[in-house]
């Protein structure tokens, strides 16, 4: 299998020998499950994990996607299409996530509350379909940010094969590209709730407004975008080298107008640009805290 990383026909592989070896070890780990359900969002990490599981286990793999108001419709459709192309059985579990105790209030451990509920629902559906083991796509880099959801993963007994095999995000993307996965360069995906400042109530109209503004930016050619809701201000993040282009474009005015229409008093362009978990920058705590 590792030979594929060195004979792609596109010149020298970007996959290092150590990453290629980790992939072999990953396949060995996955074969040990016999049958495995994968919590599948459609992002680069879970897509890579699902592909590897398909290689290791054949038809003994089930992809399960959680359908909530935190997950944009386009991503649900993309997840279904990926599974169909890969030939993997795909199920969807629907959950009213805002009805989960504490989630709507958006406390600092919201991710824990949300993930505990989602993984529980995914594990239940997997078990109903004959899959006792469930895996998710965390990698080594996820420990660098405040991620209370990691505690829920452990509590629910969910496996994290990519992290355990030692994969970084860059290695996942490099391997995915070599394996021909369309998700290799997919922009980082995070649930819509991560756009709302801690302590600010999460509502469907707010999530919809953020999602629509981000979609407008994507249609304008800005792929890595975030629109963060902080009180009556919408803070717009694009890649640092794209800030000047957005500021000078007509699209900037269109996005500003749309945000004002849905109730934001201010639309601000963040001069620091996009970065993962910028809402966590105001938190004074270690990288991971158990609720």
C-alpha positions as CSV (number, residue, x, y, z in Angstrom):
1,X,0.0,0.0,0.0
2,X,2.8,2.5,0.8
3,X,4.1,2.0,-2.8
4,X,1.2,4.1,-3.9
5,X,2.8,7.1,-2.1
6,X,5.8,6.9,-4.3
7,X,4.4,6.1,-7.8
8,X,1.6,8.6,-8.4
9,X,3.0,9.8,-11.7
10,X,3.0,13.4,-10.5
11,X,6.7,13.6,-9.5
12,X,8.2,13.0,-6.1
13,X,5.6,12.3,-3.4
14,X,5.0,14.8,-0.6
15,X,4.4,11.9,1.7
16,X,7.3,11.2,4.0
17,X,8.5,7.6,4.6
18,X,7.5,7.9,8.2
19,X,3.9,9.0,7.3
20,X,3.7,6.1,4.8
21,X,4.7,3.8,7.5
22,X,2.1,5.3,9.8
23,X,-0.5,4.6,7.2
24,X,0.4,1.0,7.1
25,X,0.2,0.9,10.9
26,X,-3.2,2.7,10.7
27,X,-4.5,0.0,8.4
28,X,-3.3,-2.7,10.8
29,X,-5.1,-0.9,13.7
30,X,-8.3,-0.6,11.7
31,X,-8.3,-4.3,10.7
32,X,-8.3,-5.1,14.4
33,X,-11.8,-3.8,14.8
34,X,-13.3,-6.3,12.4
35,X,-16.4,-4.0,12.0
36,X,-16.2,-0.3,12.5
37,X,-18.5,2.7,12.4
38,X,-16.9,6.1,11.5
39,X,-18.3,9.4,12.8
40,X,-18.2,11.1,9.5
41,X,-18.5,14.9,9.0
42,X,-17.0,15.0,5.4
43,X,-14.0,17.0,6.4
44,X,-10.4,16.1,5.5
45,X,-9.7,14.1,8.6
46,X,-12.8,12.0,8.8
47,X,-12.7,11.4,5.0
48,X,-9.1,10.1,5.3
49,X,-10.1,7.9,8.2
50,X,-13.1,6.5,6.3
51,X,-11.0,5.8,3.2
52,X,-8.4,3.9,5.3
53,X,-11.2,2.0,7.1
54,X,-12.7,1.0,3.7
55,X,-9.2,-0.2,2.6
56,X,-8.7,-2.2,5.8
57,X,-12.2,-3.6,6.4
58,X,-14.0,-3.6,3.0
59,X,-17.7,-3.7,3.5
60,X,-17.4,-3.9,7.3
61,X,-17.5,-0.1,7.5
62,X,-20.4,2.2,8.3
63,X,-20.2,6.0,8.0
64,X,-22.5,7.9,10.4
65,X,-23.2,11.6,9.9
66,X,-24.9,13.8,12.5
67,X,-27.6,16.1,11.2
68,X,-28.1,19.2,13.3
69,X,-28.5,22.9,12.8
70,X,-24.8,23.2,13.5
71,X,-24.0,21.3,10.3
72,X,-24.6,23.2,7.0
73,X,-26.8,21.5,4.5
74,X,-24.1,21.6,1.8
75,X,-21.8,19.6,4.1
76,X,-24.4,17.0,4.6
77,X,-24.8,16.6,0.9
78,X,-21.1,16.5,0.3
79,X,-20.7,13.8,3.0
80,X,-23.3,11.6,1.3
81,X,-21.7,12.0,-2.1
82,X,-18.3,11.1,-0.7
83,X,-19.7,7.9,0.8
84,X,-21.5,7.0,-2.4
85,X,-18.3,7.4,-4.5
86,X,-16.3,5.4,-2.0
87,X,-18.9,2.6,-1.8
88,X,-19.4,2.9,1.9
89,X,-22.8,2.5,3.6
90,X,-23.9,5.8,5.1
91,X,-26.5,6.6,7.8
92,X,-27.6,9.9,9.2
93,X,-28.7,10.5,12.8
94,X,-30.8,13.7,13.4
95,X,-30.6,15.5,16.7
96,X,-32.2,18.7,18.0
97,X,-28.9,19.8,19.4
98,X,-30.2,23.1,20.9
99,X,-32.6,21.0,23.0
100,X,-29.6,19.4,24.8
101,X,-29.3,20.8,28.3
102,X,-26.9,23.8,28.3
103,X,-26.0,23.9,24.6
104,X,-28.2,26.9,23.7
105,X,-26.7,29.0,26.4
106,X,-23.3,28.4,24.8
107,X,-21.0,28.0,27.9
108,X,-17.3,27.5,27.5
109,X,-17.7,23.8,27.6
110,X,-20.4,23.8,24.9
111,X,-18.3,21.6,22.6
112,X,-18.2,19.0,25.4
113,X,-22.0,19.0,25.9
114,X,-22.6,18.9,22.2
115,X,-20.1,16.2,21.3
116,X,-21.3,14.0,24.2
117,X,-24.8,14.1,22.9
118,X,-23.8,13.6,19.2
119,X,-21.4,10.8,19.9
120,X,-24.0,9.1,22.0
121,X,-26.5,9.2,19.2
122,X,-24.0,8.0,16.7
123,X,-22.9,5.1,18.9
124,X,-26.5,4.1,19.4
125,X,-27.3,4.1,15.7
126,X,-24.1,2.2,15.0
127,X,-25.0,-0.4,17.6
128,X,-28.4,-0.8,16.1
129,X,-26.7,-1.6,12.7
130,X,-24.4,-4.1,14.2
131,X,-21.3,-2.0,14.7
132,X,-20.0,-2.0,18.3
133,X,-16.9,0.0,17.7
134,X,-17.0,3.7,16.7
135,X,-14.0,5.9,15.6
136,X,-13.6,9.6,14.9
137,X,-11.0,11.7,13.1
138,X,-9.0,13.7,15.7
139,X,-5.3,14.1,14.9
140,X,-2.2,15.2,16.9
141,X,-2.7,18.9,16.1
142,X,-6.1,18.9,17.9
143,X,-4.3,19.0,21.2
144,X,-2.9,22.5,20.4
145,X,-6.3,24.3,20.9
146,X,-8.9,24.4,23.7
147,X,-11.1,21.3,22.8
148,X,-13.3,20.2,25.6
149,X,-15.0,17.8,23.2
150,X,-12.0,15.5,23.6
151,X,-13.2,14.6,27.0
152,X,-16.6,13.5,25.5
153,X,-14.7,11.3,23.0
154,X,-13.0,9.5,25.9
155,X,-16.1,9.2,28.0
156,X,-18.1,7.7,25.1
157,X,-15.3,5.1,24.4
158,X,-14.9,6.4,20.9
159,X,-11.6,5.5,19.2
160,X,-9.3,8.1,17.6
161,X,-7.1,6.0,15.2
162,X,-5.5,8.9,13.4
163,X,-4.3,10.5,16.6
164,X,-3.1,7.1,18.0
165,X,-1.2,6.4,14.8
166,X,0.6,9.8,15.1
167,X,-0.9,11.6,12.2
168,X,-0.7,15.4,12.0
169,X,-3.0,17.5,9.8
170,X,-0.3,18.2,7.2
171,X,0.4,14.5,6.9
172,X,-3.3,13.7,6.5
173,X,-3.6,16.2,3.7
174,X,-0.4,14.9,2.0
175,X,-1.5,11.3,2.2
176,X,-5.1,12.2,1.1
177,X,-3.7,14.0,-2.0
178,X,-1.5,11.1,-2.9
179,X,-4.5,8.7,-2.5
180,X,-6.6,10.8,-4.8
181,X,-9.1,12.0,-2.2
182,X,-11.0,15.2,-3.2
183,X,-11.0,16.3,0.4
184,X,-7.2,16.7,0.6
185,X,-7.3,20.5,0.3
186,X,-10.8,21.0,1.7
187,X,-10.8,24.1,4.0
188,X,-11.0,23.4,7.8
189,X,-14.5,22.5,8.8
190,X,-15.9,23.5,12.2
191,X,-19.6,23.5,13.4
192,X,-21.5,26.7,13.1
193,X,-21.8,27.0,16.8
194,X,-18.0,27.8,16.9
195,X,-18.8,31.1,15.2
196,X,-20.8,32.4,18.3
197,X,-19.0,34.0,21.2
198,X,-19.1,32.0,24.5
199,X,-22.0,33.1,26.6
200,X,-24.1,34.5,23.7
201,X,-27.2,32.5,23.1
202,X,-27.2,30.3,20.0
203,X,-30.3,30.5,17.9
204,X,-31.2,29.1,14.5
205,X,-31.6,32.5,12.9
206,X,-28.2,33.5,14.1
207,X,-26.6,30.4,12.7
208,X,-28.4,30.9,9.4
209,X,-27.2,34.5,9.1
210,X,-23.6,33.4,9.7
211,X,-23.9,30.5,7.3
212,X,-25.3,32.7,4.5
213,X,-22.6,35.4,5.0
214,X,-19.9,32.7,4.8
215,X,-21.5,31.2,1.7
216,X,-21.5,34.6,0.0
217,X,-17.8,34.9,0.7
218,X,-17.1,31.4,-0.7
219,X,-19.0,32.2,-3.8
220,X,-16.7,35.2,-4.2
221,X,-13.6,33.0,-4.2
222,X,-12.7,33.1,-0.5
223,X,-12.4,29.5,0.5
224,X,-11.1,29.7,4.1
225,X,-13.6,32.0,5.8
226,X,-15.3,32.5,9.2
227,X,-18.0,35.0,10.2
228,X,-17.8,35.2,14.0
229,X,-20.8,36.6,16.0
230,X,-19.8,38.6,19.0
231,X,-22.8,40.5,20.4
232,X,-24.0,42.9,17.8
233,X,-20.7,42.7,15.8
234,X,-20.0,40.2,13.0
235,X,-16.2,39.7,12.8
236,X,-15.1,38.5,9.4
237,X,-12.0,36.3,9.0
238,X,-10.4,35.3,5.7
239,X,-6.8,34.1,5.0
240,X,-4.3,36.8,5.9
241,X,-3.1,37.1,2.3
242,X,-6.7,37.6,1.2
243,X,-7.6,40.5,3.5
244,X,-6.6,43.3,1.1
245,X,-8.5,41.6,-1.8
246,X,-11.7,41.4,0.3
247,X,-11.4,45.0,1.6
248,X,-11.0,46.3,-2.0
249,X,-13.7,44.2,-3.5
250,X,-17.4,45.0,-4.2
251,X,-18.2,41.8,-2.3
252,X,-17.1,43.5,0.9
253,X,-20.0,45.9,0.6
254,X,-22.5,43.1,-0.3
255,X,-21.5,41.1,2.8
256,X,-21.6,44.1,5.0
257,X,-25.1,44.9,3.7
258,X,-26.4,41.4,4.3
259,X,-25.0,41.3,7.8
260,X,-26.7,44.6,8.6
261,X,-30.0,43.3,7.2
262,X,-30.0,40.4,9.6
263,X,-29.4,42.6,12.7
264,X,-25.7,43.0,13.1
265,X,-24.9,46.7,14.0
266,X,-21.3,46.3,12.9
267,X,-19.4,44.2,10.3
268,X,-15.7,44.1,11.1
269,X,-12.8,42.7,9.0
270,X,-10.4,41.0,11.3
271,X,-6.9,42.1,10.4
272,X,-5.3,39.1,12.0
273,X,-7.1,36.9,9.4
274,X,-8.4,33.4,9.7
275,X,-7.0,31.2,12.4
276,X,-8.4,28.0,14.1
277,X,-10.4,28.6,17.2
278,X,-10.1,32.4,17.4
279,X,-13.0,32.5,19.9
280,X,-10.8,30.6,22.3
281,X,-8.2,33.4,22.4
282,X,-10.0,35.1,25.3
283,X,-9.9,32.0,27.4
284,X,-7.1,31.7,30.0
285,X,-6.7,27.9,30.4
286,X,-4.6,25.0,29.3
287,X,-5.0,23.5,25.8
288,X,-7.5,20.9,27.1
289,X,-9.7,21.1,30.1
290,X,-12.1,18.4,31.3
291,X,-15.5,19.9,32.2
